[in-house]
């Protein structure tokens, strides 16, 4: 190892080596610093080849200590990664491993059916608007606009992940998402609810009955129900802890008496989950079980049993006139009041009925007073 020479700047020194591309010697500058209890010694550049000076090396040292600059080695490794061909398939594998998604089975199905066949071997920068149109047309044959939007959103998230990790370059255009009208509600009248509850009680699968009843009694989402663990059910305080409701912060909702009865009737297993799947692990799908109920009950077209029961729950509360929209938003764990506004017309109708009732009562009171005056 050649001799080290100090400079006037703390933590900066140099060694003399043979000059690259010329005669004689040149200085190679190094910095040394301590960070997080570790001592680092790094080469920062040559006197002539990199136009490095002691002052410049001192500035680099300060930026390294503050975390504002990468080392030469990190920059080289990063450049090496960028030169690798990160196809969408390769990015998906990395994305799938790093992401803890409760709906990963659905995401995987979307990827393999709609994205992998035409885009799997392409880098994001190679994807063209034409490719997106082909996916859109293929999906339109069997998917609703919302599902198409979720598929394109998955593509965008995979690419954004790769760009953020500096694995690939971004796409050269912005994906246009289809317009989705989400301002719809699914409702059942009292007779339909009674028929559904009867079919649920007659079904031989007790967990299915419990899942559907709690969806109706609490308005919890499908993923929240399947994600529910016994430690989340607080019988003493009377609350249910919901983990990351649809990407938001974890919250607690009140546990009403009907819900408590359902929970207490369930048989506990060794699994941590309230509604466990195979080998006690998290359950991911109840479609087959729910379709059995759908066949027994004449449900309205387009009514989705679990999600629909959430709407029924919200509609009943809104139309009662006794629950304000802010409280309803909290119970439904909506991140913003926009989604809750779809139930505003039900509350308005309830208020209108109350107003009309008040008008009728006043009218009757005036008529009675008139009769008393005329009779007197």
C-alpha positions in Angstrom: 0.0 0.0 0.0 1.4 3.4 -0.9 2.0 6.1 1.6 -0.9 8.3 2.8 -0.4 12.1 2.7 -2.6 14.4 4.9 -4.3 17.5 3.5 -5.4 20.7 5.3 -9.0 19.3 5.4 -9.9 16.9 8.2 -10.6 13.3 7.0 -9.2 13.9 3.6 -5.9 12.4 2.4 -4.2 11.2 -0.8 -1.9 8.7 -2.2 0.5 9.1 -5.2 0.1 6.7 -8.1 1.1 6.5 -11.7 -0.9 9.0 -13.8 -3.5 7.5 -16.2 -3.0 8.7 -19.8 0.1 10.7 -19.1 3.6 10.7 -17.6 4.5 11.1 -14.0 2.4 10.7 -10.9 -1.0 12.0 -9.7 -2.8 12.1 -6.5 -5.8 9.8 -5.6 -7.9 11.4 -2.9 -9.6 9.5 -0.2 -12.0 10.4 2.6 -12.4 8.8 6.0 -15.4 9.4 8.3 -17.5 7.8 11.0 -21.2 7.1 10.7 -23.6 5.0 12.8 -20.6 3.7 14.8 -18.7 2.5 11.8 -15.6 4.0 10.2 -15.6 4.3 6.4 -12.7 4.9 4.1 -13.6 5.7 0.5 -11.9 6.7 -2.7 -13.4 9.8 -4.2 -11.3 10.5 -7.3 -8.0 11.2 -9.1 -6.3 14.5 -9.4 -6.3 14.7 -13.2 -8.7 12.0 -14.4 -11.5 13.2 -12.1 -10.4 16.8 -11.6 -10.4 16.0 -7.9 -9.1 18.5 -5.3 -8.8 18.5 -1.5 -11.6 21.0 -1.2 -13.9 19.0 -3.5 -13.1 15.8 -1.5 -14.0 17.6 1.7 -17.4 18.6 0.3 -18.0 15.0 -0.8 -17.1 13.8 2.7 -19.6 16.2 4.2 -22.4 15.0 1.9 -21.6 11.4 2.7 -21.8 12.0 6.4 -25.2 13.8 5.9 -26.5 11.0 3.7 -26.9 13.3 0.7 -24.5 11.4 -1.6 -23.8 7.8 -2.5 -20.4 6.2 -2.5 -18.6 5.5 -5.8 -19.2 1.8 -5.2 -23.0 2.3 -4.7 -23.2 4.4 -7.9 -21.4 1.7 -9.9 -23.7 -1.0 -8.5 -26.7 1.1 -9.2 -25.6 1.7 -12.8 -25.0 -2.1 -13.2 -28.6 -2.8 -12.0 -30.0 -0.2 -14.4 -28.2 -1.9 -17.4 -29.9 -5.2 -16.6 -33.1 -6.0 -18.5 -35.9 -5.8 -16.0 -38.9 -7.1 -17.9 -42.4 -6.9 -16.4 -42.2 -10.6 -15.4 -39.0 -9.9 -13.5 -40.5 -6.8 -11.9 -43.6 -8.7 -11.0 -41.6 -11.5 -9.2 -39.8 -8.8 -7.2 -43.0 -6.9 -6.5 -44.9 -10.0 -5.4 -42.2 -11.0 -2.9 -41.8 -7.5 -1.4 -45.5 -6.7 -1.1 -47.7 -8.0 1.7 -51.0 -7.8 0.0 -54.1 -9.5 1.5 -55.6 -9.7 -2.0 -52.4 -11.1 -3.6 -54.2 -14.2 -5.0 -56.6 -11.8 -6.9 -53.7 -9.6 -8.1 -51.8 -12.7 -9.2 -54.8 -13.9 -11.3 -55.1 -10.5 -12.9 -51.4 -10.4 -13.8 -51.3 -13.8 -15.3 -54.5 -13.5 -17.3 -54.3 -10.0 -18.6 -50.7 -8.6 -18.3 -48.2 -11.5 -18.5 -49.3 -12.8 -22.0 -48.6 -9.6 -23.9 -46.3 -7.6 -21.6 -44.4 -10.1 -19.5 -41.2 -10.1 -21.7 -41.2 -6.3 -22.2 -39.4 -3.7 -20.2 -41.7 -0.8 -19.1 -40.0 1.6 -21.5 -40.9 -0.8 -24.4 -44.6 -0.8 -23.6 -46.7 1.2 -26.1 -50.2 2.7 -25.9 -51.2 0.1 -28.4 -50.3 -2.6 -25.9 -52.6 -1.0 -23.3 -55.4 -0.8 -25.8 -55.1 -4.5 -26.6 -55.3 -5.4 -22.8 -58.3 -3.1 -22.5 -60.1 -4.7 -25.4 -59.3 -8.2 -24.1 -60.5 -7.4 -20.6 -63.7 -5.7 -21.9 -65.0 -9.1 -23.1 -65.3 -10.4 -19.5 -64.6 -7.6 -17.0 -66.5 -4.7 -15.6 -65.0 -1.2 -16.0 -63.9 -1.3 -12.3 -62.0 -4.6 -12.9 -60.3 -3.2 -16.0 -59.3 -0.2 -13.9 -57.8 -2.4 -11.2 -55.9 -4.4 -13.8 -54.3 -1.3 -15.3 -53.7 0.1 -11.9 -51.8 -3.1 -11.0 -49.6 -2.6 -14.1 -48.9 1.0 -13.1 -48.0 -0.1 -9.5 -45.6 -2.7 -10.7 -43.8 -0.2 -13.0 -43.8 2.5 -10.3 -42.2 0.0 -7.9 -39.5 -0.8 -10.4 -38.8 2.9 -11.0 -38.7 3.7 -7.3 -36.2 0.9 -6.7 -34.2 2.2 -9.7 -34.5 -1.1 -11.5 -36.0 0.2 -14.7 -36.9 3.3 -16.6 -40.6 4.4 -16.6 -43.1 4.0 -19.4 -43.0 6.7 -22.0 -46.7 7.7 -21.6 -49.4 7.9 -18.9 -52.0 5.2 -18.7 -55.5 6.5 -19.2 -57.8 4.9 -16.7 -61.4 4.0 -17.7 -64.2 6.0 -16.1 -66.0 4.1 -13.3 -69.3 5.2 -11.9 -69.0 3.9 -8.3 -72.0 6.0 -7.0 -74.3 3.0 -6.9 -75.8 1.1 -3.9 -77.0 -2.4 -3.6 -80.0 -2.8 -1.4 -82.5 -5.5 -0.3 -86.0 -5.0 1.0 -87.1 -6.5 4.4 -88.6 -9.6 2.7 -85.4 -10.3 0.7 -83.3 -9.9 3.8 -85.5 -12.4 5.7 -85.2 -14.9 2.8 -81.4 -14.4 2.7 -81.0 -14.9 6.5 -83.2 -18.0 6.3 -81.1 -19.5 3.5 -77.9 -18.7 5.5 -79.3 -20.4 8.6 -80.2 -23.5 6.6 -76.8 -23.8 5.0 -74.6 -26.6 6.4 -71.5 -24.4 6.6 -71.7 -22.5 10.0 -68.7 -20.3 9.1 -70.4 -19.0 6.0 -73.5 -18.0 8.0 -71.3 -16.2 10.5 -69.4 -14.3 7.8 -72.5 -13.2 6.0 -74.3 -12.2 9.2 -71.3 -10.2 10.5 -71.1 -8.4 7.1 -74.8 -7.4 7.5 -74.4 -6.5 11.2 -71.2 -4.5 10.9 -70.8 -3.5 7.3 -67.2 -4.9 7.3 -65.6 -5.6 3.9 -64.8 -9.1 2.6 -61.1 -8.7 3.1 -61.5 -7.3 6.6 -63.7 -10.3 7.6 -61.2 -12.9 6.3 -58.3 -11.0 7.8 -60.0 -10.9 11.3 -58.1 -12.6 14.1 -59.5 -13.5 17.6 -57.1 -11.0 19.1 -58.9 -8.3 17.2 -62.3 -9.2 18.8 -62.4 -7.3 22.2 -65.4 -8.8 24.0 -64.6 -6.9 27.2 -64.7 -3.4 25.6 -67.1 -4.3 22.9 -65.0 -3.3 19.9 -63.6 -5.0 16.7 -60.1 -4.0 15.6 -59.8 -3.7 11.8 -56.3 -4.0 10.4 -55.5 -1.6 7.5 -59.1 -1.2 6.1 -58.6 -0.9 2.4 -55.2 0.7 2.6 -56.1 3.1 5.4 -55.0 3.2 9.1 -56.2 0.5 11.4 -59.3 1.4 13.3 -61.8 0.0 15.8 -65.6 -0.2 15.3 -68.2 -0.9 18.0 -69.4 -4.6 18.3 -73.2 -4.6 18.6 -75.1 -7.4 20.5 -76.0 -9.3 17.3 -72.4 -9.4 16.2 -71.3 -10.5 19.7 -73.8 -13.4 19.6 -72.4 -14.6 16.2 -68.9 -14.5 17.5 -69.8 -16.4 20.7 -71.5 -19.1 18.8 -68.4 -19.8 16.7 -66.2 -22.7 17.6 -62.6 -21.6 18.1 -59.8 -23.6 16.6 -56.0 -23.5 17.1 -55.9 -20.9 14.3 -55.4 -17.2 15.1 -58.0 -16.4 12.4 -61.7 -16.2 13.2 -62.6 -17.7 9.8 -59.5 -19.8 9.0 -58.8 -21.5 5.7 -56.8 -24.7 5.1 -54.4 -25.7 7.9 -55.5 -22.8 9.9 -54.1 -20.2 7.6 -55.8 -17.1 6.3 -58.8 -17.9 4.1 -58.7 -16.1 0.7 -61.9 -17.1 -1.1 -65.5 -17.8 -0.1 -67.0 -17.4 -3.6 -68.0 -21.1 -4.0 -69.8 -21.1 -0.6 -71.6 -17.8 -1.3 -72.7 -18.9 -4.8 -74.5 -21.7 -3.1 -76.6 -19.2 -1.1 -77.1 -17.1 -4.3 -78.8 -20.1 -6.0 -81.2 -20.5 -3.1 -82.3 -16.9 -2.9 -83.7 -14.7 -5.7 -81.3 -11.8 -5.2 -81.6 -8.7 -7.4 -79.4 -8.7 -10.6 -75.8 -7.6 -9.8 -76.2 -8.0 -6.1 -72.9 -9.2 -4.6 -73.7 -11.0 -1.4 -70.9 -9.9 0.8 -70.3 -6.4 -0.6 -74.0 -6.0 -1.1 -74.7 -6.7 2.6 -72.3 -3.9 3.5 -74.4 -1.6 1.4 -77.6 -2.9 3.0 -76.0 -2.1 6.4 -75.2 1.4 5.4 -78.5 2.0 3.7 -80.5 0.9 6.7 -78.5 3.3 9.0 -78.8 6.2 6.6 -82.5 5.8 5.9 -83.2 5.5 9.7 -82.6 9.2 10.0 -80.9 8.6 13.3 -77.3 8.4 12.1 -75.4 11.4 10.6 -73.1 10.9 7.6 -70.0 11.5 9.7 -70.9 8.7 12.0 -71.7 6.5 9.1 -68.3 7.3 7.5 -66.6 6.2 10.7 -68.6 3.0 10.9 -67.8 2.1 7.3 -64.1 3.1 7.7 -64.2 5.3 4.6 -61.1 7.4 4.4 -63.0 10.4 3.0 -66.7 11.5 3.1 -67.0 11.2 -0.7 -67.8 7.5 -0.7 -70.3 8.0 2.2 -72.1 10.7 0.2 -73.8 8.0 -1.9 -76.1 7.3 1.0 -77.0 11.0 1.5 -80.2 10.7 -0.5 -81.5 8.0 1.8 -80.9 10.3 4.8 -82.5 13.2 3.0 -85.5 11.1 2.3 -85.8 10.2 5.9 -85.5 13.8 6.9 -88.2 14.7 4.3 -90.5 12.1 5.9 -89.9 13.5 9.3 -90.6 17.0 8.0 -93.8 15.9 6.3 -94.8 14.2 9.6 -94.2 17.4 11.5 -96.4 19.3 8.9 -99.2 16.8 9.3 -99.0 17.0 13.1 -99.2 20.8 13.0 -102.1 20.6 10.5 -104.0 18.2 12.8 -103.4 20.4 15.8 -104.8 23.5 14.0 -107.8 21.5 12.8 -108.5 20.4 16.4 -108.2 23.9 17.7 -110.6 25.2 15.0 -113.1 22.5 16.0 -112.9 23.5 19.6 -113.4 27.2 18.8 -116.4 26.5 16.5 -117.9 24.1 19.1 -117.5 26.6 21.9 
